[in-house]
């Protein structure tokens, strides 16, 4: 571990804003921090699934709106825009994706795979958004579009499964 990594881990684990932005420390994973951080959306989605769509949508908006500030402020505090360890945006995008997936292991695995694939591959306009927009909005927006792409494919999959 480098001095930067040690200093960053200390900052993340002692600063509440960084702790949230780094997904309670999951963003410190040395391998695939975005994927590891995305896993936090699974228990959150599971805990809110029986509370009704209004609560789930409210939770998604709360994650999104608070994430704009949390991610932007964390990036400012650590001095690096959209550091790979900032995973609040992945948690939010994954949560939004799970809103349209039936609560089955297969559907959630598909939702997880689709969201991660779009977030990693960054097809147009995700890559442009990722490079052009700064601050918390820029950090959050590319994952929101990745979630939208995954939601569209999940909706298409559900429609195809019900019409055949």
DSSP file (Angstrom, degrees, kcal/mol; ACC not computed):
  #  RESIDUE AA STRUCTURE BP1 BP2  ACC     N-H-->O    O-->H-N    N-H-->O    O-->H-N    TCO  KAPPA ALPHA  PHI   PSI    X-CA   Y-CA   Z-CA
    1    1 A X              0   0    0      0, 0.0     2,-0.0     0, 0.0     0, 0.0   0.000 360.0 360.0 360.0 131.1    0.0    0.0    0.0
    2    2 A X     >  -     0   0    0      1,-0.1     4,-2.4     4,-0.0     5,-0.2  -0.274 360.0-106.7 -78.3 168.1    1.4    3.4   -1.0
    3    3 A X  H  > S+     0   0    0      1,-0.2     4,-2.7     2,-0.2     5,-0.2   0.881 123.1  53.4 -61.0 -37.7    1.5    6.4    1.3
    4    4 A X  H  > S+     0   0    0      2,-0.2     4,-2.9     1,-0.2    -1,-0.2   0.925 109.1  48.2 -62.9 -44.1   -1.3    7.9   -0.8
    5    5 A X  H  > S+     0   0    0      2,-0.2     4,-2.7     1,-0.2    -2,-0.2   0.904 112.9  47.8 -63.0 -41.7   -3.4    4.8   -0.3
    6    6 A X  H  X S+     0   0    0     -4,-2.4     4,-2.1     2,-0.2    -1,-0.2   0.918 114.1  46.6 -65.1 -44.1   -2.8    4.8    3.4
    7    7 A X  H  X S+     0   0    0     -4,-2.7     4,-2.5     2,-0.2    -2,-0.2   0.915 113.6  49.1 -64.0 -43.2   -3.6    8.5    3.7
    8    8 A X  H  X S+     0   0    0     -4,-2.9     4,-3.0     2,-0.2     5,-0.2   0.929 109.6  51.0 -63.2 -45.7   -6.7    8.0    1.6
    9    9 A X  H  X S+     0   0    0     -4,-2.7     4,-2.6     1,-0.2    -1,-0.2   0.905 111.0  49.3 -59.0 -41.5   -7.9    5.1    3.7
   10   10 A X  H  X S+     0   0    0     -4,-2.1     4,-1.2     2,-0.2    -1,-0.2   0.930 112.5  47.7 -62.8 -45.3   -7.4    7.1    6.8
   11   11 A X  H  X S+     0   0    0     -4,-2.5     4,-1.3     1,-0.2     3,-0.2   0.906 113.9  47.4 -61.9 -42.3   -9.4   10.0    5.3
   12   12 A X  H  < S+     0   0    0     -4,-3.0     3,-0.2     1,-0.2    -2,-0.2   0.930 114.3  45.2 -65.4 -45.6  -12.2    7.8    4.1
   13   13 A X  H  < S+     0   0    0     -4,-2.6    -1,-0.2    -5,-0.2    -2,-0.2   0.625 120.0  39.5 -78.6 -12.6  -12.6    5.9    7.4
   14   14 A X  H  < S+     0   0    0     -4,-1.2     2,-0.6    -3,-0.2    -1,-0.2   0.545 102.9  71.8-111.9  -9.4  -12.4    9.0    9.6
   15   15 A X     X  -     0   0    0     -4,-1.3     4,-3.0    -3,-0.2     5,-0.2  -0.933  67.3-150.6-111.7 116.7  -14.5   11.5    7.6
   16   16 A X  H  > S+     0   0    0     -2,-0.6     4,-2.0     1,-0.2     5,-0.2   0.841  97.3  51.4 -55.7 -36.6  -18.3   10.9    7.5
   17   17 A X  H  > S+     0   0    0      2,-0.2     4,-2.7     1,-0.2    -1,-0.2   0.951 114.3  42.4 -66.0 -48.4  -18.6   12.4    4.0
   18   18 A X  H  > S+     0   0    0     -7,-0.2     4,-2.8     1,-0.2     7,-0.2   0.879 110.7  57.3 -65.4 -37.1  -15.8   10.3    2.5
   19   19 A X  H  <>S+     0   0    0     -4,-3.0     5,-2.8    -8,-0.2     6,-0.6   0.916 112.0  41.7 -60.7 -42.5  -17.1    7.2    4.4
   20   20 A X  H ><5S+     0   0    0     -4,-2.0     3,-2.0    -5,-0.2    -2,-0.2   0.946 114.6  50.2 -67.9 -48.4  -20.5    7.6    2.7
   21   21 A X  H 3<5S+     0   0    0     -4,-2.7    66,-2.3     1,-0.3    67,-1.6   0.867 110.7  50.8 -59.1 -36.6  -19.0    8.5   -0.7
   22   22 A X  T ><>S-     0   0    0     -4,-2.8     5,-2.7    64,-0.3     3,-0.8   0.086 120.8-108.7 -90.4  23.1  -16.7    5.5   -0.5
   23   23 A X  G X 5S-     0   0    0     -3,-2.0     3,-1.8     1,-0.3    -3,-0.2   0.905  75.0 -49.8  55.6  50.6  -19.7    3.2    0.3
   24   24 A X  G 3 <S-     0   0    0     -5,-2.8    -1,-0.3     1,-0.3    -4,-0.1   0.779 115.0 -47.1  58.6  28.1  -18.8    2.6    4.0
   25   25 A X  G X 5S+     0   0    0     -3,-0.8     3,-1.8    -6,-0.6    -1,-0.3   0.278 112.9 114.1  99.9  -9.6  -15.3    1.7    2.8
   26   26 A X  G X 5S+     0   0    0     -3,-1.8     3,-1.7     1,-0.3    -3,-0.2   0.808  70.1  66.4 -64.0 -27.3  -16.2   -0.7    0.0
   27   27 A X  G 3 <S+     0   0    0     -5,-2.7    -1,-0.3     1,-0.3     6,-0.2   0.587  87.1  69.6 -69.5  -9.2  -14.7    1.9   -2.4
   28   28 A X  G <   +     0   0    0     -3,-1.8    -1,-0.3    -6,-0.4    -2,-0.2   0.462  69.4 127.1 -84.8  -1.6  -11.3    1.1   -0.9
   29   29 A X    <   -     0   0    0     -3,-1.7     4,-0.4     1,-0.2     5,-0.1  -0.328  59.9-142.5 -55.8 131.9  -11.4   -2.3   -2.5
   30   30 A X  S    S+     0   0    0      1,-0.1     2,-0.5     2,-0.1    -1,-0.2   0.694  87.2  52.0 -72.1 -16.2   -8.1   -2.8   -4.4
   31   31 A X  S    S-     0   0    0      1,-0.2     5,-0.2     2,-0.0    -1,-0.1  -0.984 127.4 -21.6-124.9 126.2  -10.0   -4.7   -7.1
   32   32 A X     >  +     0   0    0     -2,-0.5     4,-2.5     1,-0.1     3,-0.3   0.888  64.2 179.2  48.2  58.5  -13.2   -3.4   -8.8
   33   33 A X  H  > S+     0   0    0     -4,-0.4     4,-2.9     1,-0.2     5,-0.2   0.849  78.3  55.3 -60.2 -34.0  -14.3   -0.9   -6.2
   34   34 A X  H  > S+     0   0    0      2,-0.2     4,-1.9     1,-0.2    -1,-0.2   0.893 110.4  44.9 -65.3 -38.8  -17.3    0.2   -8.3
   35   35 A X  H  > S+     0   0    0     -3,-0.3     4,-1.0     2,-0.2    -2,-0.2   0.919 114.9  47.5 -69.7 -43.7  -18.5   -3.4   -8.5
   36   36 A X  H >< S+     0   0    0     -4,-2.5     3,-0.7     1,-0.2     4,-0.4   0.925 113.4  48.8 -63.2 -44.0  -17.9   -4.0   -4.8
   37   37 A X  H >< S+     0   0    0     -4,-2.9     3,-1.7     1,-0.2     4,-0.3   0.869 102.6  62.0 -63.6 -36.9  -19.6   -0.8   -3.9
   38   38 A X  H >< S+     0   0    0     -4,-1.9     3,-1.6     1,-0.3     4,-0.4   0.790  89.2  71.5 -59.4 -27.4  -22.6   -1.6   -6.1
   39   39 A X  T XX S+     0   0    0     -4,-1.0     3,-1.2    -3,-0.7     4,-0.7   0.774  83.1  70.3 -61.2 -25.7  -23.3   -4.6   -3.9
   40   40 A X  H <> S+     0   0    0     -3,-1.7     4,-1.2    -4,-0.4    -1,-0.3   0.758  88.1  64.6 -64.8 -22.7  -24.4   -2.3   -1.1
   41   41 A X  H <> S+     0   0    0     -3,-1.6     4,-2.9    -4,-0.3    -1,-0.3   0.786  89.3  69.6 -69.6 -25.6  -27.5   -1.5   -3.2
   42   42 A X  H <> S+     0   0    0     -3,-1.2     4,-2.4    -4,-0.4    -1,-0.2   0.955 102.4  38.7 -62.9 -53.6  -28.7   -5.1   -2.9
   43   43 A X  H  X S+     0   0    0     -4,-0.7     4,-2.6     1,-0.2    -1,-0.2   0.884 116.5  53.6 -65.2 -33.7  -29.6   -5.1    0.8
   44   44 A X  H  X S+     0   0    0     -4,-1.2     4,-1.6     2,-0.2    -2,-0.2   0.940 111.4  44.8 -63.0 -45.7  -31.0   -1.6    0.5
   45   45 A X  H  X S+     0   0    0     -4,-2.9     4,-1.0     1,-0.2    -2,-0.2   0.887 113.5  51.2 -64.0 -38.7  -33.3   -2.6   -2.3
   46   46 A X  H  < S+     0   0    0     -4,-2.4     3,-0.4    -5,-0.2     4,-0.4   0.909 109.7  49.6 -65.5 -41.7  -34.3   -5.8   -0.4
   47   47 A X  H  < S+     0   0    0     -4,-2.6     3,-0.2     1,-0.2    -1,-0.2   0.793 118.0  39.0 -68.7 -28.3  -35.1   -3.7    2.7
   48   48 A X  H >< S+     0   0    0     -4,-1.6     3,-1.5    -5,-0.2     4,-0.3   0.490  88.6  94.0 -99.3  -3.6  -37.3   -1.3    0.8
   49   49 A X  T 3< S+     0   0    0     -4,-1.0     3,-0.5    -3,-0.4    -1,-0.1   0.801  89.5  42.9 -64.4 -29.7  -39.0   -3.7   -1.6
   50   50 A X  T 3  S+     0   0    0     -4,-0.4    -1,-0.3    -3,-0.2    -2,-0.1   0.381  95.4  80.3 -95.5   4.2  -42.1   -4.2    0.5
   51   51 A X  S <  S-     0   0    0     -3,-1.5     4,-0.3     1,-0.2    -1,-0.2   0.493 104.1-101.8 -90.1  -3.4  -42.5   -0.6    1.5
   52   52 A X     >  -     0   0    0     -3,-0.5     4,-2.0    -4,-0.3    -1,-0.2  -0.016  30.1 -81.4 100.1 156.1  -44.2    0.4   -1.8
   53   53 A X  H  > S+     0   0    0      1,-0.2     4,-2.9     2,-0.2     5,-0.3   0.846 123.6  58.7 -62.9 -36.8  -43.1    2.1   -5.0
   54   54 A X  H  > S+     0   0    0      1,-0.2     4,-2.4     2,-0.2    -1,-0.2   0.918 108.8  44.6 -61.6 -43.0  -43.5    5.6   -3.5
   55   55 A X  H  > S+     0   0    0     -4,-0.3     4,-2.5     2,-0.2    -1,-0.2   0.898 113.8  50.6 -67.2 -40.1  -41.0    4.8   -0.8
   56   56 A X  H  X S+     0   0    0     -4,-2.0     4,-2.4     2,-0.2    -2,-0.2   0.920 112.4  45.6 -65.0 -43.5  -38.6    3.2   -3.3
   57   57 A X  H  X S+     0   0    0     -4,-2.9     4,-2.6     2,-0.2    -2,-0.2   0.907 112.8  51.5 -66.0 -40.8  -38.8    6.1   -5.6
   58   58 A X  H  X S+     0   0    0     -4,-2.4     4,-2.5    -5,-0.3    -2,-0.2   0.897 109.7  49.9 -60.6 -40.5  -38.3    8.5   -2.7
   59   59 A X  H  X S+     0   0    0     -4,-2.5     4,-2.7     2,-0.2    -2,-0.2   0.917 109.8  50.9 -63.7 -43.4  -35.3    6.5   -1.6
   60   60 A X  H  X S+     0   0    0     -4,-2.4     4,-2.5     1,-0.2    -2,-0.2   0.922 111.9  46.6 -61.3 -44.4  -33.9    6.7   -5.2
   61   61 A X  H  X S+     0   0    0     -4,-2.6     4,-3.2     2,-0.2     5,-0.3   0.900 111.9  51.2 -64.4 -40.1  -34.4   10.5   -5.3
   62   62 A X  H  X S+     0   0    0     -4,-2.5     4,-2.3     2,-0.2     5,-0.3   0.919 111.6  47.3 -63.3 -43.0  -32.8   10.9   -1.8
   63   63 A X  H  X S+     0   0    0     -4,-2.7     4,-1.8     2,-0.2    -2,-0.2   0.920 116.0  45.5 -61.8 -43.5  -29.8    8.8   -2.9
   64   64 A X  H  X S+     0   0    0     -4,-2.5     4,-1.5    -5,-0.2    -2,-0.2   0.953 116.5  41.9 -66.7 -51.8  -29.5   10.8   -6.1
   65   65 A X  H  X S+     0   0    0     -4,-3.2     4,-1.0     1,-0.2     3,-0.2   0.917 118.9  44.1 -67.3 -43.3  -29.9   14.3   -4.6
   66   66 A X  H  X S+     0   0    0     -4,-2.3     4,-3.1    -5,-0.3    -1,-0.2   0.859 109.1  60.2 -68.2 -32.2  -27.7   13.6   -1.6
   67   67 A X  H  X S+     0   0    0     -4,-1.8     4,-2.7    -5,-0.3     5,-0.5   0.829  94.9  61.5 -64.7 -32.8  -25.2   11.9   -3.8
   68   68 A X  H  X S+     0   0    0     -4,-1.5     4,-1.4    -3,-0.2    -1,-0.2   0.938 114.9  34.2 -58.8 -45.4  -24.6   15.0   -5.9
   69   69 A X  H  X S+     0   0    0     -4,-1.0     4,-3.1     2,-0.2     5,-0.3   0.943 119.1  50.2 -74.6 -47.6  -23.4   16.8   -2.8
   70   70 A X  H  X S+     0   0    0     -4,-3.1     4,-2.5     1,-0.2     5,-0.2   0.930 115.2  42.4 -58.1 -48.9  -21.7   13.8   -1.1
   71   71 A X  H  X S+     0   0    0     -4,-2.7     4,-2.5     2,-0.2    -1,-0.2   0.918 116.8  47.3 -66.5 -43.4  -19.7   12.8   -4.2
   72   72 A X  H  X S+     0   0    0     -4,-1.4     4,-2.0    -5,-0.5    -2,-0.2   0.917 114.8  45.8 -63.9 -43.3  -18.8   16.4   -5.1
   73   73 A X  H  X S+     0   0    0     -4,-3.1     4,-2.6     2,-0.2    -2,-0.2   0.893 112.7  50.1 -69.0 -39.6  -17.7   17.2   -1.6
   74   74 A X  H  X S+     0   0    0     -4,-2.5     4,-2.5    -5,-0.3     5,-0.3   0.925 110.1  50.6 -63.4 -43.7  -15.7   14.0   -1.2
   75   75 A X  H  X>S+     0   0    0     -4,-2.5     5,-1.7     1,-0.2     4,-1.2   0.902 111.8  48.5 -59.9 -40.9  -14.0   14.6   -4.5
   76   76 A X  H  <5S+     0   0    0     -4,-2.0    -2,-0.2     3,-0.2    -1,-0.2   0.926 111.4  49.7 -64.2 -44.5  -13.1   18.1   -3.3
   77   77 A X  H  <5S+     0   0    0     -4,-2.6    -2,-0.2     1,-0.2    -1,-0.2   0.867 117.1  38.9 -66.6 -36.9  -11.8   16.8    0.0
   78   78 A X  H  <5S-     0   0    0     -4,-2.5    -1,-0.2     2,-0.2    -2,-0.2   0.589 108.3-124.9 -90.8  -8.5   -9.6   14.2   -1.5
   79   79 A X  T  <5S+     0   0    0     -4,-1.2     2,-0.3    -5,-0.3    -3,-0.2   0.789  75.2 102.0  76.4  28.6   -8.5   16.4   -4.3
   80   80 A X    > < -     0   0    0     -5,-1.7     3,-0.9    -6,-0.2     2,-0.2  -0.929  68.0-128.6-148.4 121.2   -9.5   14.1   -7.2
   81   81 A X  T 3  S-     0   0    0     -2,-0.3    -9,-0.1     1,-0.3    55,-0.0  -0.489  88.7  -9.0 -69.3 130.8  -12.6   14.3   -9.4
   82   82 A X  T 3  S-     0   0    0     -2,-0.2    -1,-0.3   -11,-0.2   -10,-0.1   0.877  81.3-163.1  49.3  50.8  -14.5   11.0   -9.6
   83   83 A X    X   -     0   0    0     -3,-0.9     3,-2.1     1,-0.1    -1,-0.1  -0.347  28.7-116.1 -56.4 141.9  -11.9    8.9   -7.8
   84   84 A X  T 3  S+     0   0    0      1,-0.3    -1,-0.1     3,-0.0    -2,-0.0   0.718 113.4  61.3 -57.5 -22.6  -12.6    5.2   -8.6
   85   85 A X  T 3  S+     0   0    0    -57,-0.1     2,-0.9   -52,-0.1    -1,-0.3   0.641  75.9  97.7 -82.0 -14.5  -13.3    4.7   -4.9
   86   86 A X    <   +     0   0    0     -3,-2.1   -64,-0.3     1,-0.2     4,-0.1  -0.657  45.1 160.1 -74.3 108.8  -16.2    7.1   -4.8
   87   87 A X     >  +     0   0    0    -66,-2.3     4,-2.5    -2,-0.9     3,-0.2   0.340  38.9 101.3-118.8   4.6  -19.0    4.5   -5.2
   88   88 A X  H  > S+     0   0    0    -67,-1.6     4,-2.4     1,-0.2     5,-0.2   0.885  86.6  54.4 -56.1 -36.0  -22.1    6.4   -3.9
   89   89 A X  H  > S+     0   0    0      2,-0.2     4,-2.5   -68,-0.2    -1,-0.2   0.877 107.9  47.9 -66.2 -38.0  -23.0    6.9   -7.6
   90   90 A X  H  > S+     0   0    0     -3,-0.2     4,-2.7     2,-0.2     5,-0.2   0.892 110.6  51.6 -68.3 -39.6  -22.7    3.1   -8.3
   91   91 A X  H  X S+     0   0    0     -4,-2.5     4,-2.3     2,-0.2    -2,-0.2   0.934 113.1  45.6 -60.8 -45.4  -24.9    2.4   -5.2
   92   92 A X  H  X S+     0   0    0     -4,-2.4     4,-2.5    -5,-0.2    -2,-0.2   0.938 113.9  47.4 -63.9 -48.9  -27.5    4.8   -6.5
   93   93 A X  H  X S+     0   0    0     -4,-2.5     4,-2.2     1,-0.2    -2,-0.2   0.894 113.4  48.3 -60.8 -40.9  -27.5    3.6  -10.1
   94   94 A X  H  X S+     0   0    0     -4,-2.7     4,-2.3     2,-0.2    -1,-0.2   0.910 110.3  51.7 -66.7 -41.6  -27.7    0.0   -8.9
   95   95 A X  H  X S+     0   0    0     -4,-2.3     4,-0.9    -5,-0.2    -2,-0.2   0.931 110.4  48.5 -60.0 -46.1  -30.6    0.8   -6.6
   96   96 A X  H >< S+     0   0    0     -4,-2.5     3,-0.7     1,-0.2     4,-0.5   0.905 110.5  51.7 -61.4 -41.5  -32.5    2.5   -9.4
   97   97 A X  H >< S+     0   0    0     -4,-2.2     3,-1.2     1,-0.2     4,-0.5   0.901 105.9  54.7 -61.7 -41.0  -31.8   -0.5  -11.7
   98   98 A X  H >< S+     0   0    0     -4,-2.3     3,-0.6     1,-0.2    -1,-0.2   0.706  89.8  77.5 -68.6 -18.4  -33.2   -2.9   -9.1
   99   99 A X  T << S+     0   0    0     -4,-0.9    -1,-0.2    -3,-0.7    -2,-0.2   0.814 101.9  38.0 -60.6 -29.2  -36.4   -1.0   -8.9
  100  100 A X  T <  S+     0   0    0     -3,-1.2     2,-0.4    -4,-0.5    -1,-0.2   0.520  98.1  94.0-100.2  -5.8  -37.6   -2.5  -12.2
  101  101 A X  S <  S-     0   0    0     -3,-0.6     7,-0.1    -4,-0.5    54,-0.0  -0.710  81.8-115.1 -89.1 134.0  -36.2   -6.0  -11.6
  102  102 A X        -     0   0    0     -2,-0.4     2,-2.8     1,-0.1     6,-0.1  -0.354  38.6-102.6 -59.7 147.8  -38.4   -8.7  -10.1
  103  103 A X  S    S+     0   0    0      4,-0.1     2,-0.3     5,-0.1    -1,-0.1  -0.315  82.3 117.4 -77.1  63.8  -37.1   -9.7   -6.7
  104  104 A X  S  > S-     0   0    0     -2,-2.8     4,-2.6     1,-0.1     5,-0.3  -0.904  74.3-119.0-123.3 156.8  -35.6  -13.0   -7.8
  105  105 A X  H  > S+     0   0    0     -2,-0.3     4,-2.4     1,-0.2     5,-0.2   0.921 114.7  49.0 -59.7 -44.6  -31.9  -14.0   -7.8
  106  106 A X  H  > S+     0   0    0      2,-0.2     4,-2.3     1,-0.2    -1,-0.2   0.924 113.2  45.8 -63.3 -44.8  -31.9  -14.4  -11.5
  107  107 A X  H  > S+     0   0    0      1,-0.2     4,-2.7     2,-0.2    -1,-0.2   0.899 114.6  47.4 -67.1 -40.6  -33.5  -11.0  -12.2
  108  108 A X  H  X S+     0   0    0     -4,-2.6     4,-2.7     2,-0.2    -1,-0.2   0.869 111.0  51.6 -70.1 -34.8  -31.2   -9.2   -9.7
  109  109 A X  H  X S+     0   0    0     -4,-2.4     4,-2.6    -5,-0.3    -2,-0.2   0.916 111.9  47.1 -65.2 -42.1  -28.1  -10.9  -11.1
  110  110 A X  H  X S+     0   0    0     -4,-2.3     4,-2.8     2,-0.2     5,-0.2   0.929 112.8  49.0 -63.3 -45.3  -29.2   -9.8  -14.6
  111  111 A X  H  X S+     0   0    0     -4,-2.7     4,-2.5     2,-0.2     5,-0.2   0.915 112.4  48.5 -60.4 -43.7  -29.8   -6.3  -13.3
  112  112 A X  H  X S+     0   0    0     -4,-2.7     4,-2.5     1,-0.2     5,-0.2   0.937 113.1  47.1 -62.0 -47.4  -26.5   -6.2  -11.6
  113  113 A X  H  X S+     0   0    0     -4,-2.6     4,-2.4     2,-0.2    -2,-0.2   0.903 113.1  48.2 -62.9 -42.8  -24.7   -7.4  -14.7
  114  114 A X  H  X S+     0   0    0     -4,-2.8     4,-2.4     2,-0.2     5,-0.2   0.941 113.1  46.8 -64.5 -47.3  -26.4   -5.0  -17.0
  115  115 A X  H  X S+     0   0    0     -4,-2.5     4,-2.6    -5,-0.2     5,-0.2   0.946 114.7  46.2 -61.3 -47.2  -25.8   -2.0  -14.8
  116  116 A X  H  X S+     0   0    0     -4,-2.5     4,-2.5    -5,-0.2     5,-0.3   0.896 111.2  53.1 -62.9 -39.6  -22.1   -2.9  -14.3
  117  117 A X  H  X S+     0   0    0     -4,-2.4     4,-2.8    -5,-0.2     5,-0.3   0.933 113.1  42.7 -61.8 -45.8  -21.6   -3.5  -18.0
  118  118 A X  H  X S+     0   0    0     -4,-2.4     4,-2.0     1,-0.2     5,-0.3   0.882 114.7  50.7 -68.2 -37.3  -23.0   -0.1  -19.0
  119  119 A X  H  < S+     0   0    0     -4,-2.6    -2,-0.2    -5,-0.2    -1,-0.2   0.878 117.3  39.5 -68.0 -36.6  -21.1    1.6  -16.2
  120  120 A X  H  < S+     0   0    0     -4,-2.5    -2,-0.2    -5,-0.2    -3,-0.2   0.925 120.5  42.1 -77.8 -46.5  -17.8    0.0  -17.2
  121  121 A X  H  < S-     0   0    0     -4,-2.8    -3,-0.2    -5,-0.3    -2,-0.2   0.816  87.8-158.8 -72.2 -30.4  -18.2    0.2  -21.0
  122  122 A X     <> -     0   0    0     -4,-2.0     5,-0.7    -5,-0.3    -3,-0.1   0.937  11.6-164.4  50.5  60.0  -19.6    3.7  -20.9
  123  123 A X  T > 5 -     0   0    0     -5,-0.3     3,-2.4     1,-0.1     4,-0.4  -0.270  42.0 -32.9 -67.0 162.6  -21.4    3.8  -24.2
  124  124 A X  T 3 5S+     0   0    0      1,-0.3    -1,-0.1     2,-0.2    -2,-0.0  -0.275 130.8  13.9 -54.6 138.3  -22.5    7.1  -25.7
  125  125 A X  T 3>5S+     0   0    0     -3,-0.1     4,-2.7     0, 0.0    -1,-0.3  -0.922 115.5  71.4 -95.2  14.6  -23.4    9.5  -24.1
  126  126 A X  H <>5S+     0   0    0     -3,-2.4     4,-2.7     1,-0.2    -2,-0.2   0.928  99.9  48.3 -59.2 -46.8  -22.1    8.1  -20.8
  127  127 A X  H  ><S+     0   0    0     -5,-0.7     4,-1.7    -4,-0.4    -1,-0.2   0.903 112.5  49.5 -61.4 -40.9  -18.4    8.6  -21.6
  128  128 A X  H  > S+     0   0    0      2,-0.2     4,-2.3     1,-0.2     5,-0.3   0.922 112.1  47.6 -63.7 -43.7  -19.0   12.2  -22.8
  129  129 A X  H  X S+     0   0    0     -4,-2.7     4,-1.9     1,-0.2    -2,-0.2   0.913 109.9  53.9 -61.3 -42.3  -20.9   13.0  -19.6
  130  130 A X  H  < S+     0   0    0     -4,-2.7    -1,-0.2    -5,-0.2    -2,-0.2   0.844 117.0  36.6 -61.8 -35.7  -18.2   11.4  -17.5
  131  131 A X  H  < S+     0   0    0     -4,-1.7    -1,-0.2    -5,-0.2    -2,-0.2   0.744 120.7  43.0 -90.9 -24.8  -15.5   13.6  -19.2
  132  132 A X  H  < S+     0   0    0     -4,-2.3     2,-0.4    -5,-0.2    -3,-0.2   0.848  99.1  69.0 -94.2 -36.8  -17.4   16.9  -19.6
  133  133 A X     <  -     0   0    0     -4,-1.9     2,-0.2    -5,-0.3    -1,-0.0  -0.695  63.7-163.6 -92.8 135.8  -19.3   17.4  -16.4
  134  134 A X     >  +     0   0    0     -2,-0.4     4,-1.1     4,-0.1     3,-0.3  -0.594  46.1  27.3-107.5 170.4  -17.4   18.2  -13.2
  135  135 A X  H  > S-     0   0    0     -2,-0.2     4,-2.0     1,-0.2     5,-0.2  -0.123 110.9 -39.3  75.7-171.2  -18.5   18.1   -9.5
  136  136 A X  H  > S+     0   0    0      1,-0.2     4,-2.4     2,-0.2     5,-0.2   0.838 134.7  56.1 -61.1 -37.1  -21.1   15.9   -7.9
  137  137 A X  H  > S+     0   0    0     -3,-0.3     4,-2.8     1,-0.2    -1,-0.2   0.925 108.9  47.5 -63.1 -43.5  -23.5   16.2  -10.8
  138  138 A X  H  X S+     0   0    0     -4,-1.1     4,-1.1     1,-0.2    -2,-0.2   0.887 111.7  50.6 -63.8 -39.1  -21.0   14.8  -13.2
  139  139 A X  H  X S+     0   0    0     -4,-2.0     4,-0.6     1,-0.2    -1,-0.2   0.913 118.3  38.2 -64.6 -42.2  -20.0   12.0  -10.9
  140  140 A X  H  X S+     0   0    0     -4,-2.4     4,-1.8    -5,-0.2     3,-0.4   0.859 106.5  64.4 -78.1 -36.1  -23.7   11.0  -10.4
  141  141 A X  H  X S+     0   0    0     -4,-2.8     4,-2.2     1,-0.2     5,-0.2   0.856  96.2  53.9 -65.6 -39.2  -25.0   11.6  -14.0
  142  142 A X  H  X S+     0   0    0     -4,-1.1     4,-1.9     1,-0.2    -1,-0.2   0.883 112.0  46.4 -65.0 -34.8  -23.0    8.9  -15.9
  143  143 A X  H  X S+     0   0    0     -4,-0.6     4,-2.3    -3,-0.4    -1,-0.2   0.825 108.7  55.9 -74.5 -30.4  -24.2    6.2  -13.4
  144  144 A X  H  X S+     0   0    0     -4,-1.8     4,-2.1     2,-0.2    -2,-0.2   0.906 109.5  45.8 -65.1 -40.7  -27.7    7.5  -13.7
  145  145 A X  H  X S+     0   0    0     -4,-2.2     4,-2.5     2,-0.2    -2,-0.2   0.886 110.6  53.1 -69.7 -38.5  -27.6    7.0  -17.5
  146  146 A X  H  X S+     0   0    0     -4,-1.9     4,-2.1     1,-0.2    -2,-0.2   0.907 110.3  48.7 -60.5 -40.5  -26.0    3.6  -17.1
  147  147 A X  H  X S+     0   0    0     -4,-2.3     4,-2.9     2,-0.2    -2,-0.2   0.903 108.8  53.4 -64.8 -40.8  -28.9    2.7  -14.8
  148  148 A X  H  X S+     0   0    0     -4,-2.1     4,-2.4     2,-0.2    -2,-0.2   0.921 109.0  48.6 -60.6 -44.7  -31.4    4.1  -17.4
  149  149 A X  H  X S+     0   0    0     -4,-2.5     4,-2.1     2,-0.2    -1,-0.2   0.922 113.5  47.0 -60.6 -44.2  -29.8    1.8  -20.1
  150  150 A X  H  X S+     0   0    0     -4,-2.1     4,-2.5     1,-0.2    -2,-0.2   0.896 111.1  52.0 -65.0 -39.8  -30.0   -1.2  -17.8
  151  151 A X  H  X S+     0   0    0     -4,-2.9     4,-2.8     2,-0.2    -2,-0.2   0.903 107.9  51.9 -63.3 -41.9  -33.6   -0.3  -16.9
  152  152 A X  H  X S+     0   0    0     -4,-2.4     4,-2.4     2,-0.2    -2,-0.2   0.934 112.4  45.2 -61.2 -46.0  -34.6   -0.1  -20.6
  153  153 A X  H  X S+     0   0    0     -4,-2.1     4,-2.6     2,-0.2    -2,-0.2   0.886 113.1  50.2 -66.9 -37.8  -33.1   -3.5  -21.3
  154  154 A X  H  X S+     0   0    0     -4,-2.5     4,-2.7     2,-0.2    -2,-0.2   0.910 111.2  49.4 -64.6 -41.3  -34.7   -5.0  -18.2
  155  155 A X  H  X S+     0   0    0     -4,-2.8     4,-2.4     2,-0.2    -2,-0.2   0.906 111.6  48.6 -63.4 -41.7  -38.1   -3.6  -19.2
  156  156 A X  H  X S+     0   0    0     -4,-2.4     4,-2.8     2,-0.2    -2,-0.2   0.918 111.2  50.5 -62.7 -43.9  -37.7   -5.0  -22.7
  157  157 A X  H  X S+     0   0    0     -4,-2.6     4,-2.2     2,-0.2    -2,-0.2   0.929 111.6  47.6 -59.7 -46.5  -36.7   -8.4  -21.2
  158  158 A X  H  X S+     0   0    0     -4,-2.7     4,-1.5     2,-0.2    -2,-0.2   0.903 112.6  49.5 -62.4 -40.9  -39.8   -8.4  -19.0
  159  159 A X  H  X S+     0   0    0     -4,-2.4     4,-1.4     1,-0.2     3,-0.3   0.931 111.4  48.3 -64.8 -45.0  -42.0   -7.4  -21.9
  160  160 A X  H  X S+     0   0    0     -4,-2.8     4,-0.8     1,-0.2    -1,-0.2   0.870 110.2  52.6 -62.8 -36.4  -40.6  -10.1  -24.1
  161  161 A X  H  < S+     0   0    0     -4,-2.2    -1,-0.2     1,-0.2    -2,-0.2   0.798 111.8  45.4 -71.2 -27.2  -41.1  -12.7  -21.3
  162  162 A X  H  < S+     0   0    0     -4,-1.5    -1,-0.2    -3,-0.3    -2,-0.2   0.676 112.1  50.8 -89.1 -17.8  -44.8  -11.8  -20.8
  163  163 A X  H  <        0   0    0     -4,-1.4    -2,-0.2     1,-0.2    -1,-0.2   0.520 360.0 360.0 -97.3  -5.3  -45.6  -11.7  -24.6
  164  164 A X     <        0   0    0     -4,-0.8    -1,-0.2    -5,-0.1    -2,-0.1   0.438 360.0 360.0-104.9 360.0  -44.2  -15.1  -25.4
